[in-house]
Amino acid sequence: MLDTPLAKVPTLSLADQARDPDRFAADLGGSFRRFGFAIVADHGVPQDLIARAWRQTEALFALPEVEKRGYFVEGAGGARGYTPFKTEIAKDAKHVDLKEFWHVGRELPAGHPYADEMPANVWPTRPEGFRDTFLELFQAFDTAGDKLLSAIARDLGLAPDWFDPAVKDGNSVLRLLHYPPIPADAEGVRAGAHEDINLITLLLGAEESGLELLDRDSGQWLAIKPPEGAMVVNVGDMLQRLTNHVLPSTTHRVVNPPVERRGHSRYSMPFFLHPAPDFMIETLPQTITAENPNRYPTPITANGYLRERLVEIGLIKK
């Protein structure tokens, strides 16, 4: 089997944003325009917190199947808690994905206006300290995401704080992913070709090979291999829609490993950064030109769009 060629996605340092925000914004926007992806080092999520989160993620998925299934919320679209192996399917795919996952969402105070659209978190009784670890990690991802959105806004000619009200109390989700060892004759792949639904995705754990993007220029699949500890960031469909495809949401997948790695699990932690449920996704005027007419004349709320997409990938029924 030939090795998949490597995507030449540049590695940017989020530390550069404070020194030269315009340059960082242009570099991030340039990487997104070319690949729909960027690699971001020095992202500010503490390494000791990440190491603790990995240990607890492994411990969580090592629990007995019957115990994990006790945290599966029937009919909730996998919004919180556990989603069993072989539940999610990529849009138009023939086989379900070879993965199981756990979702942590934003903690809202009692009586919050979004409480109906954003369900309460489900917390396992073990591993010990799970809740504290992942609330802390959620907050750290949130902070990094706000900085990246500020750069995106600047790159689009918007005020650097343009996204702040859109994502305040946003419906973001931290997903803990486990791709178990797979037999040589497994049907399907760990994650079928898909695009993400949200504004941007911040991903830890892509150092283990498998993540590939579909290059628009060549039509080739290219492997993404970030340096140790760096974050992979990609554009989601909500941001693509908002920017009239100026920032493209790129098809990507997680392929099965080579034979010698099939006995190993793969873990990753994507943070799907969403706006608030009532945020109106309406094409930004500056992205509409004679060459790029408005593809989406009818706006839609973030929650309405999310529901449409969850039906497509089999997480909720119509």
C-alpha positions in Angstrom: 0.0 0.0 0.0 1.4 3.4 -1.0 1.7 6.0 1.6 -0.8 8.9 1.3 1.1 12.1 0.3 1.3 14.7 3.1 -0.8 17.9 3.0 1.5 20.9 3.1 -0.7 22.6 5.7 1.5 25.3 7.5 2.0 25.2 11.3 1.1 28.5 12.8 1.8 29.7 16.3 -1.2 31.2 18.2 1.4 33.1 20.3 2.1 35.2 17.1 -1.4 36.6 17.3 -0.6 38.9 20.2 2.6 40.2 18.5 1.1 40.7 15.0 -2.7 40.1 14.9 -3.0 41.1 11.2 -0.3 38.8 10.0 -1.6 35.9 12.1 -5.1 36.5 10.7 -3.9 36.6 7.1 -1.8 33.4 7.6 -4.8 31.5 9.2 -7.2 32.8 6.5 -4.7 31.8 3.7 -4.4 28.3 5.1 -8.2 27.9 5.3 -8.7 29.2 1.8 -6.2 26.8 0.4 -6.9 23.7 2.5 -10.0 24.4 4.7 -7.5 23.4 7.5 -4.8 24.9 9.6 -2.3 23.5 12.2 -2.0 25.6 15.3 0.8 25.3 17.8 1.2 27.2 21.1 -2.6 27.1 21.5 -2.6 27.7 25.2 -4.4 24.5 26.3 -2.1 23.2 29.1 -0.2 20.0 28.4 -0.7 18.6 31.9 -4.5 19.1 31.4 -4.3 17.4 28.0 -2.3 14.4 29.5 -4.9 14.0 32.2 -7.7 14.1 29.7 -6.1 11.4 27.6 -5.7 9.1 30.7 -9.4 9.6 31.6 -10.6 9.1 28.0 -8.8 5.8 27.9 -10.2 4.8 31.3 -13.8 5.8 30.2 -13.8 3.7 27.1 -12.2 0.8 28.9 -15.3 0.5 31.1 -17.6 -2.5 30.6 -20.0 -2.1 27.6 -23.1 -2.4 29.8 -21.8 0.4 32.1 -21.1 2.7 29.1 -24.5 2.0 27.6 -26.0 3.2 30.9 -24.9 6.7 29.8 -26.5 6.5 26.3 -29.5 8.8 26.1 -32.1 7.2 23.7 -33.5 9.6 21.1 -31.2 12.5 22.1 -29.1 12.5 19.0 -25.9 11.8 20.9 -25.9 15.4 22.2 -24.6 14.4 25.6 -23.1 11.3 27.2 -22.2 8.1 25.4 -22.9 7.1 21.8 -22.1 3.4 21.1 -19.8 1.8 18.5 -21.2 1.8 14.9 -24.0 4.4 15.5 -22.9 7.4 13.3 -22.7 7.3 9.6 -21.2 9.8 7.2 -23.7 11.4 4.8 -24.2 9.2 1.8 -21.9 6.5 3.2 -22.7 2.7 2.9 -21.1 1.6 6.2 -21.3 3.1 9.7 -18.2 4.5 11.3 -16.0 2.3 13.4 -16.0 4.4 16.5 -17.7 5.2 19.8 -17.7 8.6 21.5 -18.7 10.7 24.5 -20.0 14.3 24.3 -19.5 17.1 26.9 -21.4 20.3 26.3 -21.6 23.7 27.9 -22.8 23.9 31.5 -25.7 26.3 31.7 -27.1 27.8 34.9 -30.7 26.8 35.9 -33.4 28.6 34.0 -31.0 29.7 31.1 -32.9 30.7 28.0 -31.0 28.0 25.9 -31.7 25.2 28.4 -34.4 23.7 26.0 -32.0 23.5 23.1 -28.8 22.6 25.0 -29.3 19.5 27.2 -27.6 19.0 30.6 -24.4 17.1 30.7 -24.2 13.4 31.6 -21.4 12.6 34.0 -20.1 9.0 34.6 -19.4 7.9 38.2 -15.9 6.8 37.0 -13.2 7.5 36.2 -12.7 9.7 39.2 -12.3 13.4 38.5 -13.8 13.1 35.0 -16.3 16.0 35.4 -13.6 18.5 36.7 -11.1 17.5 34.0 -13.5 17.9 31.1 -15.1 21.1 32.3 -11.6 22.6 32.5 -10.7 21.3 29.1 -14.0 22.6 27.6 -13.1 26.1 28.9 -9.6 25.9 27.6 -10.8 24.9 24.1 -13.4 27.7 24.3 -10.7 30.3 25.0 -8.5 29.0 22.2 -11.6 29.0 19.8 -12.4 32.6 20.7 -8.9 33.7 19.7 -9.1 31.8 16.4 -12.5 33.3 15.6 -11.1 36.8 16.3 -8.4 36.1 13.7 -11.0 34.8 11.2 -13.1 37.9 11.8 -10.1 40.2 11.2 -9.2 38.2 8.0 -12.8 38.7 6.7 -12.6 42.5 7.4 -15.0 42.3 10.4 -14.3 43.7 13.8 -12.1 41.3 15.8 -14.9 40.8 18.4 -17.6 40.2 15.7 -18.1 36.5 16.7 -18.2 37.2 20.5 -22.0 37.6 20.7 -22.6 34.8 18.2 -20.7 32.3 20.4 -21.5 33.5 23.9 -23.2 30.5 25.5 -22.7 28.7 22.1 -23.8 25.1 21.6 -20.2 23.8 21.4 -19.5 20.2 22.0 -16.3 18.4 23.2 -16.2 14.9 21.7 -14.0 12.2 23.2 -13.5 9.6 20.4 -12.3 6.0 20.6 -11.6 4.0 17.4 -11.1 0.5 18.8 -8.7 -2.1 17.2 -10.2 -3.4 14.0 -10.0 -6.7 12.2 -8.3 -6.9 8.8 -11.7 -7.6 7.1 -13.6 -4.7 8.7 -16.3 -3.2 6.6 -16.0 0.6 6.4 -13.5 3.0 7.9 -13.0 4.6 11.2 -14.7 7.8 10.0 -16.2 8.1 6.6 -15.6 11.1 4.3 -17.6 14.0 5.8 -17.6 17.7 6.5 -18.1 19.1 10.0 -21.4 20.9 10.8 -20.1 23.7 13.1 -18.1 27.0 12.7 -14.7 25.6 13.3 -13.3 22.4 14.8 -10.3 22.3 17.1 -8.8 18.8 17.2 -6.2 17.2 19.5 -4.9 13.7 18.8 -4.2 13.8 15.1 -0.6 12.8 15.7 -1.7 9.1 15.3 -2.0 8.7 11.5 -5.3 8.3 9.8 -6.7 11.8 9.3 -6.9 12.8 5.6 -8.3 15.8 3.7 -9.6 15.8 0.1 -7.5 18.4 -1.7 -9.7 20.6 -3.9 -6.9 21.4 -6.3 -5.7 17.9 -7.1 -8.7 15.8 -6.1 -6.2 13.7 -4.0 -6.5 12.5 -0.4 -3.7 14.1 1.6 -2.6 13.0 5.1 -2.5 15.6 7.9 0.3 15.1 10.4 0.6 17.9 13.0 3.7 18.3 15.2 3.4 16.7 18.6 1.0 18.7 20.8 -0.3 21.0 18.0 -4.0 21.4 17.2 -5.6 20.7 13.8 -8.3 23.4 13.1 -10.7 23.1 10.2 -13.6 25.1 8.8 -17.1 23.7 9.4 -20.2 24.0 7.2 -21.7 26.8 9.2 -18.7 29.1 8.6 -18.6 28.0 5.0 -22.2 29.1 4.7 -21.7 32.3 6.6 -18.8 33.2 4.3 -20.4 32.1 1.0 -17.7 29.5 0.6 -14.9 32.0 0.8 -13.7 29.9 3.7 -14.4 26.3 2.5 -15.4 23.3 4.6 -13.2 20.5 3.4 -14.1 16.9 3.1 -12.0 14.7 5.5 -12.0 11.2 6.8 -10.1 8.9 9.3 -8.8 5.8 7.4 -8.0 2.5 8.8 -4.4 2.0 9.9 -1.8 -0.2 8.3 -2.0 -3.9 9.3 0.7 -3.5 11.9 -1.3 -0.8 13.8 -4.7 -2.5 13.5 -4.5 -4.0 17.0 -4.2 -0.5 18.5 -6.9 1.9 19.6 -6.9 5.5 18.3 -8.2 8.3 20.4 -8.9 11.9 19.5 -10.6 15.0 21.0 -12.4 17.3 18.6 -14.0 20.5 20.0 -16.9 21.4 17.7 -17.3 25.2 18.1 -20.9 26.2 17.6 -22.7 29.5 17.8 -25.7 30.0 20.1 -28.8 28.1 19.0 -30.7 31.3 17.9 -27.7 32.7 16.0 -28.9 33.6 12.4 -26.5 32.2 9.7 -26.9 34.9 7.1 -24.4 35.4 4.3 -21.8 38.1 5.1 -22.4 40.9 2.6 -18.6 41.4 1.9 -18.4 37.7 0.7 -21.0 38.3 -2.1 -19.6 39.5 -5.4 -20.5 39.2 -9.1 -18.2 36.2 -9.4 -19.4 34.7 -6.1 -23.2 35.4 -5.9 -25.0 34.6 -2.7 -25.5 30.9 -2.5 -27.8 31.1 0.6 -30.4 33.9 0.2 -32.5 32.4 2.9 -31.0 32.6 6.4 -31.3 29.8 8.9 -30.8 29.6 12.7 -27.8 27.6 13.9 -30.2 25.2 15.7 -32.3 24.7 12.6 -29.2 23.9 10.6 -27.9 21.6 13.2 -31.1 19.6 13.3 -31.1 19.2 9.5 -27.6 17.8 9.6 -28.1 15.4 12.5 -30.9 13.8 10.6 -28.6 13.3 7.6 -25.9 11.5 9.7 -28.3 9.2 11.5 -28.0 10.7 15.0 -31.6 11.8 15.1 -34.7 10.6 13.4 -37.0 12.9 11.4 
